[in-house]
Amino acid sequence: MDTMPMTELAARTTIWAYLAYLSASVGLTVWVAHTLHKNGRIFLIDSFLGNELLADSVNRLLVVGFYLINVGFVSLALKYGLKPQNTVEGIEFFSTKMGLVLLVLGGMHFFNLYVFATMRRRAMLRYQRPPVQPDAILALKRT
């Protein structure tokens, strides 16, 4: 049995839950940002029609924005919710907070994919050849 008063035990549980949450969420943010930066380059080059300098520049800017938004969200989310008083509540706190971080990371990822897919589609339309008439219509005009 633990001899610490409950308030001190609760404070330690809260601190450890916070530290675990901050470490895991910042680590996850860094890993996701690195993965997106590394693997997103090809997608961005294609989206910018082969302009590698522009794609690399946008890729770096996206990583900076990604860090700012996610670390800001992680920091703000720390304050909200119940403070864990025991180990079970600490695990539930950690799970809930990490779930929110994962949903935000996933939402940002799909939003970025949507934006760049839309940009790519528009860019590709500009460089498409104009439509041609089918051969059957041309044959009718010749007669």
N, C-alpha and C positions, 0 to 999 in steps of 0.2 A: 504494500500500500504506500502511496506517495505521502510524505509528511509535509509537503508544502501547503500553505493555505490555498484555497480554491482560487482566489483572485490572482495570486502569483502564477499558478498553474495555467489559468486561463490566459493571462498576459503572455506567457511563454508560448502557449499553443498558437495564439494569434500571431505573434512575431514569426514563429517558424512557418506558419501557413503563408504569411505575407512574403517571406523570403523565398519559399519554394515557388510560389506563384510568380514573383518577379523574375527569378532566375529562369524558370521554365518558359515563361512567355517571351522574355527578351531573347533567350536562346532560340526559341522557335521562330521569332520574327527575323533574326539574323540568318538562320538557315533558309527560310522561305525566300527572303530577299536575295540571298546568294544564288539559290536555285533558279529563281525567276530571271535574274540578271544574266546568268550563264546560258540558260536555255531559251530565253526570250529574244536573244540577239537575232537569231535567224528569222524569227517571226517579224521582228521590227524591220529588218533589212528588206524583207519581202513587202511589208506594208508601206515602206518608203521607196519602193521601186528600185532597190539596189543602192540607194544612197547610204553607204556604210557610216560616213561621218555623222550624218543626221541621226541615223538609227542608234549609234553608240552614245551620242549626246543625250538623246531622249531616254535611252536605257538608264544612264547614270542619274538623270533627273527623276525618273520614276523610282529608282531605289531610294533616293533622298526623301522624296515624298512618302514613300512606303514606310520608311523608318519613322518619319515625323508623325504620321497619322497613327501607326500602330503603337509606338512607344507612348505617345500621348494618350491613346485610348487605354492602354494597360495601366498607365499611371492614374488616370481619372477613375477607372473602374475599381481600383483598389479601395477607394473610400466607401463605395456603395455595397449594401448587403449587410447581413448579420456578421458580427465578428465571432469567429469560432471560439468556443469555451472549452472544448475537449478534442480528443483525437478524431472522433467520428465527425464532428462538425468541421474540423480542420480539413479532413479528406473531402467532405462535401463542398466546402468553400473552394478548395483547390480545383475540384472537378467542374464546378459551376463557372468559375472565372476562366479556366482554360477552355471550356466549351464556348464561352463568349468570344474569347480571343480567336479561336479556330473559325468561328462563324464570320467574324469581321475579316480575317485574312482571306477566307474563301470568297466572301462577297466582293472584296476589293479585287481579287484575282479575276473573277468572272466579269466584273464591270470593266476592268482594263481590257480583257479579251474582246468584249463587245465593242468598246470604243475603237480599238485598233482594227477589228474586222470590218467595222463600218468605214473607217478611213481607207482601208485597203480596197474595199469594194468601190468606193467613190473614185479612188485613184485609177483603178483598173478600167472603169467606165470611160475616163478621159482618154485613155490610150487604146481603146477598142477600135477596130476598123468599122466603118459605117456598114450597116446591113446591106446585103445585095439581094437582088430579086432572084427567086428560084428559077431554074432552067425552064420549067414548064411555062411560066409567064413570058419569058423571053421568046420561047418558041411560038407562042400565040401571037406576039407582036410582029414577028417576022412574016407571018402569013397574011 
